[in-house]
Every structure is written in C-alpha cells, then in structure tokens.
Amino acid sequence: MDKKTESCLDLLDEFAPGTFKSYEDFYKNFRVKVPENFNFGFDVVDAMAKKAPEQTAVVWCDDKGAEKKFSFKDIMENSNRAANTLKKLGIKKGDVVMLILKRRYEFWFLSVALHKIGAACIPATHLLTVKDLKYRNNAADIKMIISVGENTIMGAIDESQKESKTLKIKCCIGTDRTGWVNISKAMENESPVFHRPSGAEATKNSDTFLLYFTSGTTGMPKMVRHNFTYPLGHIVTAKYWQNVRAGGLHFTVADTGWAKAAWGKIYGQWICGSAVMVYDYDRFVPKDMCNVLSKYSVTTFCAPPTIFRYLIKEDLTQYDFSGLKYCITAGEPLNPEVYSQFLKMTGHKLHEGFGQTECTVVVATYPWMEPKPGSMGKPAPGYDINLFDDKGKPVETGEEGQIVIRTDKSKPVGMFDGYYRDDQLTKKAWHDGAYYTGDVAFRDEDGYYWFVGRADDCFKSSGYRIGPFEIESALLEHPAVLECAITGVPDADRGLAVKATVVLTKNYTGSAALVKELQEHVKKVTAPYKYPRIIEFVTELPKTISGKIRRVEIRGKKK
C-alpha cells in the first residue's frame, strides 16, 4: 500500500467517533487530509481490497427475489475488467461517459472503472426523454452511454444519437441489440488486473471526476463539475451525519442517476469501511422496504421524509429492526408528526441534513446534537455558512435569508468547481468570495438552521415573507392532501396572495367545504397569516425529472 493510500485510510483512525467531545469541537477541529493525485478507485477500492479482501462492499437484492453480495476484492476485480473493456472500446482519460443503470450492481463496477481510467462520469436517470438526451449529449460532448437493457431507454438513446455529434459508442447490460455492445459479455474474458495509469494518463486532483445535470425548477439543467477530491468531502456525510460504522451496512434510498447516490451509496461509506445496501425495485412498496431493512440487518438508514411518511403507516412492530442503529433524512423538511411516530415505533430519532448537488453535506444534525424536528441542523466543518438578505447583508437570528457559503478563506473539500462550460452562470452564483445556494433559511437562537424554500419560490404577502415548505408541510398533515404546492398570485390588497395548488387523495373530492376545512387546518398548524387564501384542486403537479415541483410553471399558468 503506498503512502498516499495510507494517509487517506489513516484519516479514519485519527478521527474516530469518540475523538470529538461536542459539535463545537467537531466543527472547529475536523479536517480532511487530501492526498496528492487522489484516485478513489485505486486509493480506496483497491486499498480496501488489499487490506481486507473479503470484507463486504455491496449487498444487492431486487424485488423479484434475486440477491448478490460483493466483497472489496470483487469490486476491484470487476472494475478492472470493466476498465480494460472500456479502454478497448476507446475510452481514455478525459472522455465523458453517461451511466443510465438504475440500481443495477454493474453501476459500481463501471463507475469505479471510469474513475480509474480518468474519464468523466455522468450518472443519469432512465426517465430521460429523447430531447433530454440530445441536450445532455451535446452540452457535455458525451462519447459513450452505458444503459440498462430496456427497450424504452435504449430506443430513446438510439433516437438521440441522430442529433448528437460526439456520441459514438452505446453499451448495455446483459442485452444483445444491433449497434450496441453487450458490455456484460465483453467484460467476461477481460483481465481482473488494471495497472494505475502513469504520466499523462494519470489523474490529478483537479481533473473532472463527475458531472451532474441538475434538474432545475426554472431553466435548463446545469452541469455541476466535481473534481477527483469529491469523495473525500463525503467522509463527513457518511461518518458524522449518517453515522455509518466500519463493517456495518448502510442503506440510502436513491437511484444511481441522482446525486443522492453519491452521498449514500459509494464514496463516504466505503472510505469509512461500511458496506452499502442496494435494493433494486421498480415500484416502492413500504412493506417490501421494511422486509429488506429487517432481512439484511441494515445498520444505518437514510431516506427522504416521504419514505418515512409511508413507513409509519405500516405495523413496524412485526419487523426485526434490531440491527438498525441510526436513521437519517434529507430532501425536504421533516414533519414533526412523522418524527414522533417513527421514534415511538422504532426508538430511533431521525437526524436531518441539507446539501446540494454542488456540495457535500452543508448543514446537518450530528450525533452530539439533539434533533429538532424540521430543522436541518448546524453547519458542517469546512463550511463557513451565513444568511444574507436581498441586499447581500447578514440577517439576524430568526430572520430569513439566503444560505451563503463563504469561500474567500478556503473552499470546502467536495464542493464543486463551478458549472461546466458556463462561466457566466458560475459567476452569477459564486462571486465576491461566496457561493449563493439559492435556498432560504433562518437560524434560531441555538444555532440550528430551518429551511424555508428556494429563493425563487419565496414571496411577500402583506409585508410578510412567505416560504412554501412550511405551509405545504402543514397541508400534507391533512388526510385529504396527497401533494401540494404553494405560490403567490397577484392580489390588489396584499400584493401577492398565498395560493395552494392541491392534489387530493383518492377518498376526497374538491369542494368549497373542503377549501374552508384546509384553510382552518393550516391556521391551526402554522401562523394564521400564512393560510392559503386561494386553493385550487388539480389532478397532478408539474415536476422536473427528479420529481421537484416546478412552482415557476404554476405561477405562469394562465387562467
């Protein structure tokens, strides 16, 4: 094991769980050592394979009963076979490759292989349309796409290639199709040895590691560029927010096409010596997920509040959760009732966190902190956080402001390098030594941060600043509400009036009486001035590919 590898893995021994006495101690004193020319594939995967070859890295199962287990040695050898295959197909350092692999275990082989080669990896969702694919192919000069072997997405890729200048190679998993390489077959006879490239082919920390297209709620997707140090930023995410354990099994609910997979299904977890649980399913069934948690004795579990809302509707006492030690949530504010019910049923508190595709975990509830249901927690070490008003001035405790990350003194490890090929967009969000996240929050007297909403989605009504999430959360507590979105609509007296666009559950029908009932419900749950003056019932809400509500589309809707 070379010295660079030792310095990376030794970090975990130096900063063991008991090292820090408090959050304040953790925030002030935690540091990430960044080795020169760090490469996750060699310096973590291969290093773990040499140190503990039989240690479990991935436990995979699907909703049809199939299951597989892979050790770190398995990941090393399969990623080496994949790297040799990709090299033969013409992939080299700096090339851009898109992976559309859902929750297939081959994702772990292929992504690590791309890291070893030094090619830029773009994880993507299978929900992309022909239009989406053409935009991404041309924006990033994608050379190869590796997809699951499903006709719908493969057909869309075929169609997109006609107007994609750089897309030369199409590969699929386990399927034979004209014009495509069955990469599963191609890997079978390749060598399990792949030597670390040297010279001009060797990776540097500044090289492009990952590109993520963010499904923006207001415009075309942005390309977020991360360099090769990105995995090291997720040490805090995994070890101190998710609280993963060496030898444990961590389960983050996420498709590999989303950045949440990078947060919870590979980098930080493996650096910390934890295996990752992968449940490959097409349709979310709460009982099935509970069975997975129980059967495989999952140690740490991370899911969005929506998942927990469904889980608490089950009889959780019939499942064996004795292996479960810690639970985490992110993606939207947590409803206090969900927190209380899950704690009552399982004995586990839910620890919230906040971040973006552009960063690692930015704000979170850490093991030394008592959770406040609905609060994101406190800043991660390395992140100099402040809240600014519309004039760029810091706000006081209790006042709402945009979350800003100061980078004039240092840039957090794992934070993005900017928006790929868009200097103008980068400068708009990142200037004067600070990155403006576009998210609004307030800080309470204990230093905890509370999410309010996207800056573009907040508005003023009768002089009050309105953030959509608190009102939406209140509405979602009512059994009639399946989904909802809060926006502001022009009003002669208030400037903007609060409007709720609501999708009802199957047992309810929109009526004047239900409008009144929902309004009174919101008045009881949150500040009365925030109740929606207007409620519109619809069958569905406009959303991005990633499922985020496009409030901008609702605001622009003509009557």
MARFI-557018 format. One record per residue (C-alpha): x, y, z; residue number from 1. Coordinates in nm, 3 decimals. Last residue first. Layout:
<sites>
[[X Y Z] NUM]
...
</sites>
This chain:
<sites>
[[-5.641 3.132 -1.607] 559]
[[-5.287 3.138 -1.733] 558]
[[-5.019 2.930 -1.563] 557]
[[-4.700 3.123 -1.506] 556]
[[-4.704 3.075 -1.129] 555]
[[-4.771 2.702 -1.170] 554]
[[-4.481 2.672 -1.413] 553]
[[-4.248 2.856 -1.175] 552]
[[-4.365 2.622 -0.900] 551]
[[-4.199 2.334 -1.084] 550]
[[-4.226 2.067 -0.814] 549]
[[-3.915 1.853 -0.782] 548]
[[-3.959 1.495 -0.902] 547]
[[-3.611 1.439 -1.042] 546]
[[-3.735 1.477 -1.399] 545]
[[-3.885 1.814 -1.307] 544]
[[-4.245 1.844 -1.194] 543]
[[-4.581 1.992 -1.289] 542]
[[-4.844 1.897 -1.029] 541]
[[-5.122 1.645 -1.088] 540]
[[-5.501 1.603 -1.078] 539]
[[-5.571 1.961 -0.970] 538]
[[-5.762 2.132 -0.687] 537]
[[-5.708 2.506 -0.650] 536]
[[-5.698 2.676 -0.311] 535]
[[-5.688 3.054 -0.270] 534]
[[-5.643 3.247 0.053] 533]
[[-5.382 2.993 0.161] 532]
[[-5.303 3.025 0.534] 531]
[[-4.981 3.207 0.617] 530]
[[-5.138 3.483 0.828] 529]
[[-5.260 3.216 1.074] 528]
[[-4.905 3.110 1.176] 527]
[[-4.879 2.730 1.146] 526]
[[-5.078 2.418 1.238] 525]
[[-5.406 2.577 1.348] 524]
[[-5.430 2.826 1.061] 523]
[[-5.334 2.548 0.817] 522]
[[-5.631 2.336 0.931] 521]
[[-5.870 2.628 0.901] 520]
[[-5.769 2.677 0.539] 519]
[[-5.799 2.304 0.467] 518]
[[-6.151 2.292 0.611] 517]
[[-6.260 2.601 0.418] 516]
[[-6.137 2.456 0.090] 515]
[[-6.303 2.124 0.181] 514]
[[-6.638 2.300 0.224] 513]
[[-6.600 2.479 -0.109] 512]
[[-6.546 2.142 -0.275] 511]
[[-6.273 1.916 -0.415] 510]
[[-6.337 1.544 -0.380] 509]
[[-6.171 1.314 -0.129] 508]
[[-6.119 0.937 -0.100] 507]
[[-5.849 0.914 -0.367] 506]
[[-5.612 1.162 -0.205] 505]
[[-5.628 1.518 -0.335] 504]
[[-5.374 1.706 -0.546] 503]
[[-5.356 2.067 -0.427] 502]
[[-5.243 2.401 -0.568] 501]
[[-5.228 2.633 -0.270] 500]
[[-5.230 3.010 -0.321] 499]
[[-5.098 3.276 -0.085] 498]
[[-5.186 3.626 -0.202] 497]
[[-4.941 3.867 -0.360] 496]
[[-4.955 4.244 -0.342] 495]
[[-5.183 4.210 -0.041] 494]
[[-5.473 4.436 -0.137] 493]
[[-5.488 4.412 -0.516] 492]
[[-5.372 4.047 -0.524] 491]
[[-5.132 3.890 -0.771] 490]
[[-5.068 3.518 -0.706] 489]
[[-4.803 3.372 -0.475] 488]
[[-4.720 3.002 -0.481] 487]
[[-4.763 2.699 -0.253] 486]
[[-4.752 2.348 -0.398] 485]
[[-4.944 2.040 -0.288] 484]
[[-4.942 1.660 -0.288] 483]
[[-5.166 1.390 -0.141] 482]
[[-5.388 1.615 0.067] 481]
[[-5.718 1.486 0.205] 480]
[[-5.558 1.328 0.516] 479]
[[-5.437 1.669 0.640] 478]
[[-5.074 1.665 0.753] 477]
[[-4.971 1.748 0.396] 476]
[[-5.130 2.090 0.434] 475]
[[-4.897 2.183 0.718] 474]
[[-4.591 2.066 0.526] 473]
[[-4.700 2.272 0.226] 472]
[[-4.735 2.576 0.450] 471]
[[-4.387 2.531 0.598] 470]
[[-4.239 2.449 0.257] 469]
[[-4.366 2.746 0.059] 468]
[[-4.172 3.031 0.220] 467]
[[-4.370 3.352 0.272] 466]
[[-4.214 3.684 0.369] 465]
[[-4.477 3.902 0.534] 464]
[[-4.538 4.254 0.405] 463]
[[-4.899 4.186 0.305] 462]
[[-4.772 3.887 0.105] 461]
[[-4.403 3.860 0.021] 460]
[[-4.253 3.583 -0.192] 459]
[[-4.034 3.273 -0.170] 458]
[[-4.015 3.036 -0.470] 457]
[[-3.714 3.192 -0.643] 456]
[[-3.522 3.191 -0.314] 455]
[[-3.589 2.818 -0.281] 454]
[[-3.766 2.735 0.042] 453]
[[-3.782 2.796 0.418] 452]
[[-3.526 2.552 0.561] 451]
[[-3.450 2.584 0.931] 450]
[[-3.095 2.620 1.064] 449]
[[-2.998 2.546 1.426] 448]
[[-2.773 2.798 1.601] 447]
[[-2.947 2.772 1.939] 446]
[[-3.122 3.109 1.899] 445]
[[-3.271 3.002 1.567] 444]
[[-3.123 3.038 1.218] 443]
[[-3.345 3.109 0.917] 442]
[[-3.348 2.954 0.571] 441]
[[-3.361 3.042 0.201] 440]
[[-3.201 2.835 -0.074] 439]
[[-3.041 2.990 -0.385] 438]
[[-2.703 2.848 -0.282] 437]
[[-2.510 3.172 -0.315] 436]
[[-2.139 3.087 -0.322] 435]
[[-1.914 3.347 -0.162] 434]
[[-1.576 3.509 -0.221] 433]
[[-1.718 3.812 -0.401] 432]
[[-1.888 3.585 -0.655] 431]
[[-2.038 3.239 -0.696] 430]
[[-2.396 3.212 -0.821] 429]
[[-2.378 3.465 -1.106] 428]
[[-2.012 3.391 -1.163] 427]
[[-2.087 3.022 -1.224] 426]
[[-2.373 3.105 -1.460] 425]
[[-2.145 3.329 -1.665] 424]
[[-1.861 3.078 -1.662] 423]
[[-2.080 2.811 -1.819] 422]
[[-1.873 2.527 -1.967] 421]
[[-1.918 2.311 -1.657] 420]
[[-2.085 2.495 -1.370] 419]
[[-1.829 2.550 -1.099] 418]
[[-1.554 2.363 -0.915] 417]
[[-1.795 2.174 -0.688] 416]
[[-1.755 2.142 -0.313] 415]
[[-1.601 1.814 -0.202] 414]
[[-1.340 1.967 0.028] 413]
[[-1.473 2.304 0.142] 412]
[[-1.314 2.608 -0.026] 411]
[[-1.095 2.826 0.193] 410]
[[-1.063 3.185 0.313] 409]
[[-1.277 3.357 0.045] 408]
[[-1.510 3.057 0.020] 407]
[[-1.809 3.178 0.224] 406]
[[-2.115 2.959 0.171] 405]
[[-2.440 3.155 0.151] 404]
[[-2.785 3.037 0.258] 403]
[[-3.034 3.306 0.153] 402]
[[-3.201 3.491 0.437] 401]
[[-3.485 3.464 0.687] 400]
[[-3.470 3.638 1.022] 399]
[[-3.476 3.443 1.349] 398]
[[-3.121 3.538 1.444] 397]
[[-3.018 3.848 1.248] 396]
[[-2.951 3.875 0.876] 395]
[[-2.616 3.922 0.702] 394]
[[-2.622 4.181 0.420] 393]
[[-2.624 4.096 0.048] 392]
[[-2.907 4.333 -0.038] 391]
[[-3.167 4.057 -0.074] 390]
[[-3.079 3.931 0.275] 389]
[[-2.783 3.710 0.356] 388]
[[-2.758 3.401 0.577] 387]
[[-2.412 3.273 0.666] 386]
[[-2.219 2.948 0.643] 385]
[[-1.844 2.883 0.654] 384]
[[-1.840 2.514 0.553] 383]
[[-1.520 2.332 0.650] 382]
[[-1.692 2.155 0.936] 381]
[[-2.061 2.101 0.857] 380]
[[-2.306 2.374 0.956] 379]
[[-2.586 2.308 1.209] 378]
[[-2.916 2.117 1.199] 377]
[[-3.164 2.086 0.913] 376]
[[-3.455 2.170 1.144] 375]
[[-3.798 2.016 1.093] 374]
[[-3.781 1.800 1.406] 373]
[[-3.516 1.948 1.637] 372]
[[-3.259 1.675 1.679] 371]
[[-3.040 1.673 1.992] 370]
[[-2.681 1.721 1.883] 369]
[[-2.367 1.519 1.955] 368]
[[-2.453 1.265 1.684] 367]
[[-2.479 1.534 1.412] 366]
[[-2.786 1.714 1.278] 365]
[[-2.684 1.853 0.941] 364]
[[-2.585 2.156 0.733] 363]
[[-2.365 2.151 0.423] 362]
[[-2.348 1.779 0.337] 361]
[[-2.146 1.754 0.016] 360]
[[-2.173 2.031 -0.239] 359]
[[-2.297 2.127 -0.587] 358]
[[-2.563 1.854 -0.594] 357]
[[-2.696 2.031 -0.286] 356]
[[-2.695 1.988 0.088] 355]
[[-2.915 1.961 0.392] 354]
[[-2.941 1.721 0.684] 353]
[[-3.193 1.571 0.923] 352]
[[-3.136 1.320 1.202] 351]
[[-3.440 1.100 1.265] 350]
[[-3.461 0.964 1.620] 349]
[[-3.487 0.588 1.659] 348]
[[-3.697 0.406 1.920] 347]
[[-3.873 0.216 1.643] 346]
[[-4.245 0.286 1.675] 345]
[[-4.238 0.591 1.903] 344]
[[-3.942 0.744 1.720] 343]
[[-4.115 0.688 1.385] 342]
[[-4.435 0.845 1.518] 341]
[[-4.258 1.148 1.663] 340]
[[-4.051 1.224 1.353] 339]
[[-4.353 1.181 1.124] 338]
[[-4.551 1.418 1.348] 337]
[[-4.268 1.673 1.342] 336]
[[-4.286 1.693 0.958] 335]
[[-3.937 1.672 0.815] 334]
[[-3.831 1.948 0.575] 333]
[[-3.739 1.820 0.228] 332]
[[-3.459 1.618 0.071] 331]
[[-3.300 1.481 0.386] 330]
[[-3.335 1.201 0.641] 329]
[[-3.113 0.997 0.870] 328]
[[-3.156 0.688 1.086] 327]
[[-2.913 0.516 1.325] 326]
[[-2.861 0.174 1.486] 325]
[[-3.075 -0.074 1.295] 324]
[[-2.972 -0.433 1.362] 323]
[[-3.265 -0.494 1.597] 322]
[[-3.512 -0.386 1.330] 321]
[[-3.697 -0.717 1.327] 320]
[[-4.032 -0.645 1.165] 319]
[[-4.382 -0.707 1.302] 318]
[[-4.364 -0.399 1.528] 317]
[[-4.347 -0.173 1.222] 316]
[[-4.720 -0.202 1.160] 315]
[[-4.720 0.014 0.849] 314]
[[-4.839 0.375 0.824] 313]
[[-4.507 0.482 0.977] 312]
[[-4.328 0.358 0.666] 311]
[[-4.526 0.578 0.428] 310]
[[-4.434 0.906 0.596] 309]
[[-4.077 0.771 0.635] 308]
[[-4.049 0.741 0.259] 307]
[[-4.180 1.096 0.210] 306]
[[-3.929 1.225 0.467] 305]
[[-3.642 1.128 0.232] 304]
[[-3.440 0.816 0.314] 303]
[[-3.123 0.724 0.503] 302]
[[-3.073 0.402 0.702] 301]
[[-2.783 0.282 0.915] 300]
[[-2.725 -0.077 1.031] 299]
[[-2.932 -0.280 0.785] 298]
[[-2.996 -0.629 0.921] 297]
[[-3.034 -0.787 0.577] 296]
[[-3.375 -0.938 0.645] 295]
[[-3.506 -0.646 0.855] 294]
[[-3.424 -0.349 0.635] 293]
[[-3.518 -0.551 0.327] 292]
[[-3.850 -0.657 0.481] 291]
[[-3.928 -0.295 0.570] 290]
[[-3.863 -0.200 0.208] 289]
[[-4.106 -0.468 0.091] 288]
[[-4.373 -0.349 0.334] 287]
[[-4.339 0.010 0.211] 286]
[[-4.385 -0.081 -0.158] 285]
[[-4.191 0.149 -0.391] 284]
[[-4.220 0.038 -0.753] 283]
[[-3.936 -0.053 -0.988] 282]
[[-3.705 -0.212 -0.732] 281]
[[-3.332 -0.274 -0.690] 280]
[[-3.243 -0.263 -0.321] 279]
[[-2.876 -0.178 -0.277] 278]
[[-2.722 -0.197 0.070] 277]
[[-2.378 -0.040 0.106] 276]
[[-2.088 -0.185 0.302] 275]
[[-1.913 0.031 0.559] 274]
[[-1.536 0.078 0.580] 273]
[[-1.539 0.456 0.627] 272]
[[-1.393 0.520 0.281] 271]
[[-1.655 0.278 0.150] 270]
[[-1.941 0.475 0.304] 269]
[[-1.805 0.812 0.200] 268]
[[-1.787 0.715 -0.165] 267]
[[-2.047 0.451 -0.257] 266]
[[-2.421 0.450 -0.188] 265]
[[-2.506 0.746 0.033] 264]
[[-2.390 1.081 -0.097] 263]
[[-2.302 0.964 -0.448] 262]
[[-2.646 0.801 -0.463] 261]
[[-2.804 1.131 -0.352] 260]
[[-2.652 1.282 -0.668] 259]
[[-2.923 1.112 -0.874] 258]
[[-2.895 0.855 -1.154] 257]
[[-2.790 0.581 -0.912] 256]
[[-3.150 0.563 -0.783] 255]
[[-3.178 0.651 -0.417] 254]
[[-3.283 0.509 -0.079] 253]
[[-2.964 0.511 0.127] 252]
[[-2.891 0.183 0.304] 251]
[[-2.572 0.141 0.507] 250]
[[-2.442 -0.198 0.622] 249]
[[-2.183 -0.213 0.901] 248]
[[-1.826 -0.341 0.898] 247]
[[-1.696 0.005 0.985] 246]
[[-1.998 0.200 1.108] 245]
[[-2.203 0.467 0.936] 244]
[[-2.301 0.776 1.136] 243]
[[-2.515 0.918 0.854] 242]
[[-2.409 1.267 0.963] 241]
[[-2.062 1.207 1.107] 240]
[[-1.921 0.912 0.918] 239]
[[-2.107 0.927 0.588] 238]
[[-2.156 1.295 0.512] 237]
[[-1.837 1.399 0.693] 236]
[[-1.633 1.150 0.489] 235]
[[-1.827 1.274 0.187] 234]
[[-1.579 1.551 0.116] 233]
[[-1.318 1.284 0.045] 232]
[[-1.527 1.153 -0.247] 231]
[[-1.504 1.493 -0.425] 230]
[[-1.121 1.507 -0.438] 229]
[[-1.124 1.391 -0.801] 228]
[[-1.304 1.703 -0.929] 227]
[[-1.674 1.785 -0.937] 226]
[[-1.849 1.974 -1.218] 225]
[[-2.220 2.060 -1.195] 224]
[[-2.380 2.087 -1.537] 223]
[[-2.695 2.298 -1.516] 222]
[[-3.032 2.176 -1.640] 221]
[[-3.234 2.422 -1.849] 220]
[[-3.445 2.672 -1.657] 219]
[[-3.664 2.735 -1.351] 218]
[[-3.701 2.416 -1.147] 217]
[[-3.351 2.296 -1.228] 216]
[[-3.291 1.929 -1.300] 215]
[[-2.924 1.932 -1.209] 214]
[[-2.702 1.764 -1.466] 213]
[[-2.419 1.604 -1.273] 212]
[[-2.064 1.575 -1.399] 211]
[[-1.820 1.362 -1.202] 210]
[[-1.442 1.329 -1.182] 209]
[[-1.312 1.620 -1.391] 208]
[[-0.940 1.661 -1.326] 207]
[[-0.816 1.893 -1.048] 206]
[[-0.699 1.613 -0.820] 205]
[[-0.481 1.476 -1.097] 204]
[[-0.532 1.152 -1.287] 203]
[[-0.252 0.961 -1.460] 202]
[[-0.271 0.933 -1.840] 201]
[[-0.002 1.199 -1.899] 200]
[[0.247 1.002 -1.692] 199]
[[0.111 0.697 -1.518] 198]
[[-0.202 0.486 -1.532] 197]
[[-0.267 0.253 -1.235] 196]
[[-0.249 -0.104 -1.356] 195]
[[-0.564 -0.297 -1.434] 194]
[[-0.580 -0.663 -1.330] 193]
[[-0.902 -0.866 -1.342] 192]
[[-0.819 -0.941 -1.709] 191]
[[-1.103 -0.940 -1.959] 190]
[[-1.291 -1.252 -2.065] 189]
[[-1.625 -1.172 -1.903] 188]
[[-1.617 -0.795 -1.956] 187]
[[-1.740 -0.807 -2.317] 186]
[[-2.033 -1.024 -2.220] 185]
[[-2.163 -0.773 -1.964] 184]
[[-2.075 -0.490 -2.202] 183]
[[-2.324 -0.605 -2.461] 182]
[[-2.209 -0.353 -2.721] 181]
[[-2.486 -0.180 -2.917] 180]
[[-2.549 -0.113 -3.286] 179]
[[-2.788 -0.408 -3.315] 178]
[[-2.904 -0.525 -2.974] 177]
[[-2.788 -0.803 -2.742] 176]
[[-2.876 -0.748 -2.377] 175]
[[-2.693 -0.812 -2.048] 174]
[[-2.615 -0.451 -1.960] 173]
[[-2.592 -0.208 -2.249] 172]
[[-2.327 -0.019 -2.440] 171]
[[-2.356 0.259 -2.696] 170]
[[-2.044 0.414 -2.853] 169]
[[-2.001 0.720 -3.075] 168]
[[-2.196 1.003 -2.913] 167]
[[-1.999 1.314 -3.017] 166]
[[-2.230 1.475 -3.272] 165]
[[-2.563 1.401 -3.107] 164]
[[-2.851 1.465 -3.347] 163]
[[-2.904 1.108 -3.475] 162]
[[-2.780 0.976 -3.139] 161]
[[-3.100 1.096 -2.971] 160]
[[-3.311 0.835 -3.149] 159]
[[-3.085 0.548 -3.044] 158]
[[-3.079 0.680 -2.686] 157]
[[-3.459 0.698 -2.679] 156]
[[-3.482 0.341 -2.808] 155]
[[-3.239 0.224 -2.540] 154]
[[-3.450 0.399 -2.274] 153]
[[-3.772 0.230 -2.381] 152]
[[-3.624 -0.105 -2.486] 151]
[[-3.456 -0.188 -2.156] 150]
[[-3.103 -0.327 -2.133] 149]
[[-2.973 -0.090 -1.868] 148]
[[-2.754 0.175 -2.023] 147]
[[-2.393 0.267 -2.090] 146]
[[-2.363 0.585 -2.297] 145]
[[-2.037 0.678 -2.467] 144]
[[-1.875 0.990 -2.613] 143]
[[-2.073 1.261 -2.435] 142]
[[-1.974 1.606 -2.556] 141]
[[-2.116 1.765 -2.236] 140]
[[-2.376 2.001 -2.385] 139]
[[-2.424 1.785 -2.694] 138]
[[-2.508 1.460 -2.519] 137]
[[-2.701 1.638 -2.244] 136]
[[-2.934 1.827 -2.480] 135]
[[-2.984 1.525 -2.705] 134]
[[-3.064 1.307 -2.402] 133]
[[-3.324 1.542 -2.262] 132]
[[-3.497 1.575 -2.601] 131]
[[-3.503 1.197 -2.645] 130]
[[-3.654 1.167 -2.297] 129]
[[-3.466 1.099 -1.973] 128]
[[-3.652 0.883 -1.720] 127]
[[-3.367 0.628 -1.703] 126]
[[-3.183 0.871 -1.476] 125]
[[-2.824 0.982 -1.517] 124]
[[-2.477 0.929 -1.368] 123]
[[-2.225 1.132 -1.572] 122]
[[-1.869 1.000 -1.531] 121]
[[-1.563 1.186 -1.655] 120]
[[-1.286 0.951 -1.769] 119]
[[-0.976 0.914 -1.552] 118]
[[-0.923 0.546 -1.627] 117]
[[-0.951 0.450 -1.261] 116]
[[-1.255 0.673 -1.211] 115]
[[-1.422 0.521 -1.517] 114]
[[-1.363 0.173 -1.375] 113]
[[-1.510 0.279 -1.037] 112]
[[-1.824 0.395 -1.218] 111]
[[-1.839 0.073 -1.418] 110]
[[-1.808 -0.179 -1.137] 109]
[[-2.043 0.009 -0.902] 108]
[[-2.305 0.061 -1.174] 107]
[[-2.293 -0.310 -1.254] 106]
[[-2.499 -0.365 -0.937] 105]
[[-2.810 -0.242 -1.120] 104]
[[-2.998 0.028 -0.930] 103]
[[-3.090 0.247 -1.230] 102]
[[-2.805 0.197 -1.479] 101]
[[-2.803 0.502 -1.703] 100]
[[-2.428 0.578 -1.698] 99]
[[-2.302 0.862 -1.920] 98]
[[-1.939 0.868 -2.033] 97]
[[-1.722 1.173 -2.099] 96]
[[-1.365 1.127 -2.221] 95]
[[-1.090 1.299 -2.019] 94]
[[-0.872 0.990 -1.975] 93]
[[-0.946 0.726 -2.233] 92]
[[-1.241 0.531 -2.369] 91]
[[-1.174 0.357 -2.700] 90]
[[-1.370 0.032 -2.675] 89]
[[-1.053 -0.146 -2.569] 88]
[[-1.013 0.104 -2.283] 87]
[[-1.372 0.041 -2.176] 86]
[[-1.314 -0.333 -2.161] 85]
[[-0.992 -0.297 -1.959] 84]
[[-1.171 -0.063 -1.717] 83]
[[-1.465 -0.304 -1.684] 82]
[[-1.236 -0.595 -1.605] 81]
[[-1.058 -0.374 -1.351] 80]
[[-1.393 -0.269 -1.200] 79]
[[-1.481 -0.638 -1.170] 78]
[[-1.152 -0.719 -0.998] 77]
[[-1.163 -0.430 -0.753] 76]
[[-1.533 -0.473 -0.675] 75]
[[-1.488 -0.844 -0.613] 74]
[[-1.188 -0.778 -0.386] 73]
[[-1.399 -0.525 -0.196] 72]
[[-1.651 -0.803 -0.144] 71]
[[-1.971 -0.838 -0.346] 70]
[[-2.300 -0.995 -0.237] 69]
[[-2.583 -1.094 -0.467] 68]
[[-2.961 -1.131 -0.443] 67]
[[-3.253 -1.222 -0.666] 66]
[[-3.600 -1.230 -0.510] 65]
[[-3.803 -1.042 -0.768] 64]
[[-3.791 -0.705 -0.588] 63]
[[-3.414 -0.690 -0.623] 62]
[[-3.116 -0.762 -0.400] 61]
[[-2.767 -0.624 -0.362] 60]
[[-2.521 -0.625 -0.071] 59]
[[-2.215 -0.423 -0.168] 58]
[[-1.869 -0.381 -0.008] 57]
[[-1.836 -0.688 0.213] 56]
[[-1.490 -0.753 0.357] 55]
[[-1.323 -1.047 0.184] 54]
[[-1.023 -0.853 0.052] 53]
[[-0.946 -0.666 0.377] 52]
[[-0.626 -0.463 0.328] 51]
[[-0.566 -0.544 -0.037] 50]
[[-0.930 -0.496 -0.140] 49]
[[-0.953 -0.187 0.084] 48]
[[-0.656 -0.033 -0.100] 47]
[[-0.809 -0.131 -0.435] 46]
[[-1.137 0.046 -0.353] 45]
[[-0.987 0.339 -0.159] 44]
[[-0.666 0.467 -0.319] 43]
[[-0.706 0.290 -0.654] 42]
[[-1.065 0.367 -0.750] 41]
[[-1.091 0.679 -0.535] 40]
[[-0.798 0.847 -0.710] 39]
[[-0.603 1.107 -0.510] 38]
[[-0.334 1.291 -0.706] 37]
[[-0.181 1.439 -0.389] 36]
[[-0.355 1.325 -0.075] 35]
[[-0.626 1.549 0.078] 34]
[[-0.638 1.524 0.456] 33]
[[-0.982 1.626 0.575] 32]
[[-1.000 1.843 0.885] 31]
[[-1.215 1.831 1.198] 30]
[[-1.110 2.082 1.465] 29]
[[-1.362 2.366 1.487] 28]
[[-1.678 2.191 1.371] 27]
[[-1.605 1.876 1.572] 26]
[[-1.518 2.063 1.893] 25]
[[-1.834 2.270 1.859] 24]
[[-2.039 1.957 1.793] 23]
[[-1.905 1.810 2.114] 22]
[[-1.639 1.583 2.261] 21]
[[-1.470 1.486 1.936] 20]
[[-1.244 1.182 1.919] 19]
[[-1.509 0.933 2.024] 18]
[[-1.625 0.863 1.670] 17]
[[-1.269 0.802 1.539] 16]
[[-1.086 1.087 1.368] 15]
[[-0.730 0.957 1.359] 14]
[[-0.838 0.605 1.270] 13]
[[-1.049 0.724 0.980] 12]
[[-0.779 0.952 0.847] 11]
[[-0.547 0.652 0.833] 10]
[[-0.730 0.543 0.518] 9]
[[-0.631 0.853 0.319] 8]
[[-0.278 0.877 0.457] 7]
[[-0.221 0.506 0.392] 6]
[[-0.334 0.535 0.031] 5]
[[-0.098 0.822 -0.039] 4]
[[0.184 0.631 0.129] 3]
[[0.154 0.330 -0.100] 2]
[[0.000 0.000 0.000] 1]
</sites>
